[in-house]
Amino acid sequence: MKHKNARTVLLLLLLAVLIAALPLFLQKGASFGGTDDAGSQVVEEIQGKDYKPWFTPVLEQALGGELPGEVESLLFCVQTGIGVGVIAFLMGRLVERRKWMRRMEDAGSDKARQDREADHASD
């Protein structure tokens, strides 16, 4: 059973790498810009250059300017780490709960078997 699971995991990892790397090789010379840049360009095309944003990020207001790229990357990585930690914790809880329930079922069936044996021994 473990061999089958390991093979499945390896195949899924290989598929994830292919999904990430394949566009780089199939679309040579393509620019993979972010959605923020694409959105800004579309707004400029529709509204013109005189568009004024209706919202300013809170952190930029507090700092008096834009965040440096390194700080944005750091905050993104911290956010990702927290999300992964929460997901891993929840998955661990689910796995442990399943193990605990199996142990309880096994203990219940052992108790029932012992009760049946005791009943047969007293007959």
C-alpha positions in Angstrom: 0.0 0.0 0.0 2.8 2.4 0.8 4.5 1.8 -2.6 1.3 2.8 -4.4 1.0 6.0 -2.3 4.6 6.9 -3.0 4.1 6.4 -6.7 1.0 8.6 -6.7 2.8 11.4 -4.8 5.7 11.3 -7.2 3.4 11.4 -10.2 1.6 14.4 -8.8 4.8 16.2 -8.0 6.0 15.6 -11.6 2.7 16.8 -12.9 3.0 20.0 -10.8 6.5 20.7 -12.1 5.4 20.1 -15.7 2.5 22.5 -15.3 4.8 25.2 -14.0 7.7 24.7 -16.4 6.0 23.8 -19.7 4.7 27.3 -20.5 8.3 28.6 -20.2 9.4 26.3 -22.9 6.3 26.4 -25.1 6.0 30.2 -25.1 9.6 31.3 -25.8 10.0 35.1 -25.6 6.6 35.6 -23.9 6.3 38.1 -21.0 4.6 36.7 -18.0 3.5 39.9 -16.2 1.6 40.1 -13.1 -2.2 40.7 -12.9 -1.7 44.0 -11.1 0.2 45.4 -14.1 -2.3 44.1 -16.6 -5.2 45.5 -14.6 -3.6 49.0 -14.4 -3.0 49.0 -18.1 -6.7 48.1 -18.9 -7.9 50.8 -16.5 -5.7 53.3 -18.2 -7.0 52.3 -21.6 -10.6 52.6 -20.5 -10.4 55.7 -18.2 -7.4 57.5 -19.7 -4.3 58.9 -17.9 -6.3 61.1 -15.6 -7.7 58.2 -13.6 -7.3 58.6 -9.8 -7.5 55.5 -7.6 -10.3 55.6 -5.1 -8.3 53.6 -2.5 -4.8 53.9 -1.1 -3.3 50.9 0.7 -3.2 51.4 4.5 0.4 50.4 4.9 1.5 52.8 2.1 -0.4 55.6 4.0 1.4 54.7 7.2 4.8 54.6 5.7 4.3 57.6 3.4 5.1 55.8 0.2 5.2 52.5 -1.6 6.6 49.4 0.0 9.9 48.3 -1.4 9.7 45.1 -3.5 11.7 43.1 -0.9 9.3 44.0 1.9 6.3 43.0 -0.4 8.0 39.7 -1.1 8.7 39.2 2.6 5.0 39.9 3.5 3.9 37.5 0.8 6.2 34.8 2.0 5.0 35.2 5.6 1.4 35.1 4.4 2.1 31.9 2.5 3.9 30.3 5.5 1.0 31.1 7.8 -1.5 29.6 5.2 0.6 26.4 4.8 0.9 26.1 8.5 -2.8 26.3 9.0 -3.5 23.8 6.2 -0.8 21.4 7.5 -2.2 21.6 11.1 -5.8 20.9 9.9 -4.7 18.0 7.7 -2.7 16.6 10.7 -5.7 16.8 12.9 -7.8 15.0 10.4 -5.3 12.2 10.0 -4.9 11.8 13.8 -8.6 11.8 14.3 -9.0 9.0 11.8 -6.2 7.0 13.6 -7.9 7.7 16.9 -11.3 6.5 15.6 -9.8 3.3 14.2 -8.1 2.6 17.6 -11.5 3.2 19.3 -13.2 0.9 16.9 -10.5 -1.8 17.4 -10.8 -1.4 21.1 -14.6 -1.8 20.9 -14.3 -4.9 18.8 -11.7 -6.4 21.2 -14.0 -5.7 24.1 -17.0 -7.3 22.3 -14.8 -10.3 21.5 -13.7 -10.6 25.1 -17.3 -10.4 26.3 -18.4 -13.2 23.8 -15.5 -15.4 25.0 -16.5 -14.8 28.6 -20.1 -15.7 27.9 -19.0 -18.9 26.1 -16.7 -19.8 29.0 -19.4 -19.4 31.6 -21.8 -21.7 29.6 
